Amino acid sequence: MSATTDHWVRFDPAGCAHSSAYVAEVPLAEDAYRRAVPKIADRRREAAAGWTLKRLTKEQWREQAKPCFTGDCAHQVVEPPREVRALTVRQPYAWALLHGKQVENRTWPVPAALVDSTVLLHAGREPHRQGLHDPRVLGLEGLPAREDLVTGAVLAVGRLTGSHLETGGCCAPWGDREVFHWTFADWRPLKDPVPATGTLGLWRPNADLLRLIEEADRVRA
């Protein structure tokens, strides 16, 4: 091998190359990975998902990596694993999101990096007092009694599809005026909600909670 012509190449689990750097410019593997993936949390997620960094000779680079960069490889494209966030919503609105509530109202938009990412729906510990008397919620079929609403736990796994600023009374009756409407898809309610302490807004679940959610999702209702 030659430090002059060798490359560090980052491969996804399917064997497709996603980034490359000359060993002469970045001698250490960890520095090459850090250049390609600056955030340590992202590097950890890639490592857990099976992404690798390999040192290739010039000839190996031409055979194994170049076709991926020119779009001529036969690999199935694997997107880098995206960060999972949890969204805390107070009851009964958390329940309503799984039973007909179309949007969640927020004063800020969904961060661009989280559009179309996995989201955990977490029910806050304290109920929303006005929400308990909201006629829109009371009109939903199957609403549990106040004491039966699950609180302080993750209820479901879904997809955070994006957000838009309210215009012309869109998303009625659930969309409030002059705020951002957050949208979701593919909710998968957990058979047994997973107890967790959250915070209002989007937050990062730790590895232990993600493991419990993954186990619970396998036996979802």
N, C-alpha and C positions, 0 to 999 in steps of 0.2 A: 504494500500500500504506500501511497505517496501523499504527504500533507499538502502538496502543491495542487494536485488534481482530484483528490478524494472529496466526497460530499457527505454531509449529514442529511439524511432524508427521513422525513416523518411520514409514516404509513398508518392508514386506518386499519381496522380489523379485517377488512376484505383484501388488503394488500395494495390498495391504491395510494400513490404518493400525493401528499398535499403541500409540502414545503421542502425547500432544499437550501443548503448553505455550504460554502466551501470550508473545508477543514482548516485551510490556511488562514481564513478570516476569523473563524470561531473554533479554536483548537479543542475546547472541552464540550462533551456531549450535552451536559446540563445547561451550558450557556447557549448552545444551538437551540435546544428545546425552549429555553426561556425567551429567545428572540422570536421564535415562531408562535409561542403561546405565552404572552406576558403574565397572565394572572395565574397564580399558584393553584387556585381552586379549579381552574379549567384544566391545568396540567394533571391534577389529581383525578379529575373525572375521566380524562382521556386514558390515563394509565389503567384505571379500573375497568374501562370499557375495552381494553385490549389494543390501544394505539401504541406504536413503537417508534423508536428513532434508531436508524441503522447507518452505519458508515459504509459507503459504497465506493468502489474504484470508479474511474472514468468509464470503463467498459460496462460495469454493472449499472451505473447510472443511466447509460444510454439504453440498456435493455429493460431495466426494471422501473425507472422513474420517468424518463423522458416521454414515453407514450401516455402517461397519466397527465402530464402537463400540457401536452398537445391535443388531448381529447381523443387519442387513438387507442386507449387501453380498453379491455373488455371487463373491467371491474364494475361491480355494482357500487354506485356512489353511496358512501356512508357519511352522513353529516356529523360533525363534532358533537359530542353530548352537550346538551344545553343545561344550564343551571335550573334546578327546580326551586320554585318559590311557593310559599303558602300565603293565603289571603284570609285574614280574620274578618268575619262578618258576624254581627250580633244577631241573635235569634229575635223574632222568627224569620228574619230575612235570609239567614243561611239556609234554613229549610225551604224557603220559598224559591231560592235559586235552583233547587233540585226538582221543583214541582210547578214550574210555569213562569217564574220571574225571569224576564228576558235579559235584563241588564243589571249591573251594579253601578250605582252613581258615585263618582269620585271627583274631586276638584283638580286632579292632575291626570294626564294621559298615561296609558301603559308604556313603560320604557321600550324603546324600539328593540333592544336586545332581547326582550322577553315576549315579543309578539309570537304567537304560535308555539309557546312553550308549555311545559307541564306545570299545572298549578294544583295545590292542595286546598280544599275548602275547609277552613277551620272555623268552628263556632265559638265565639267569645264566651267568657264565663258569665258576663252580665248581659241580661236581655236588653233590647231596645224598647224603652217604655212606650214610646209612641207607636212603634211597630206592632206591639201587642194588640193595639186597637185600630190598626190600619185596615180600612175596608177592603183594600186590594188583597191583603193577605187573608183576611177572614173569608173572602170569597173563594179561596182555593180549596178544592176538595181534599179531604183527608188531613187537614191541619190538626196536629196533636194538641192536647191540652197543654197549657203553659208549663205545668210541672213535668210533662213528659218530653218537652223539647230538650234535645241533647245539647249540653254546653261544655266548654272547655275541652273540645276534642276535634280531631279531623274527621269530617263526615264523608268526603268523597275526593276522587282524583279526576281531574279534567284537563281541558286545554284552554289556555288564555289566548283568544284569537285576535284581540286588538281592542281599540277604543276609538270613539269619535266624539267630537263636540256636538252637543245638542243643537239642532237647528229645526225650527218650525214645529216644535212639539213632537219630534220623532220618538219612536220607541214607547209610545203611550200604551198602557197607563203607567208603566214602571219607570220610564225615563224622566228624571227631574229636569227643570229648566236651567240653562246656563251652566251646565257641568258636563263632564266627560262621562259617556256611557261605555262601560267596560263590557265586552262580550265574551262568551264562553261556548264551548262545544264538548260533546263526548263525555259528559259527567258519568262517572262510575261510582255509585254510592258504595261505601264499605258496609259489609254485613255487620261488623262490630266496629263502631267508631273508636279511633285510637286517641286516648287522653293525651293532651298536649297543652303547654302554656304558650300562648301566642302574644301578639301585640297588634294593635290596629294598623292596617296597611299591609304591604307586602313584606315578608320576612323570610330568612333562610332557615329551613329546617336542618337540624344537625344529622349526622350520619346514623345515629341510633334511631331517631324518629323515622328517617327514610327507610331503614331496614324494616321497622315495624309496619310501616305503610305498605311496603312491597309485599310483606307476608299477608297482610290483611286484604290486599287487592287481589291476591290469588284466590281467595275464598269469598269474593264480594257477592252481595245479594244479586 
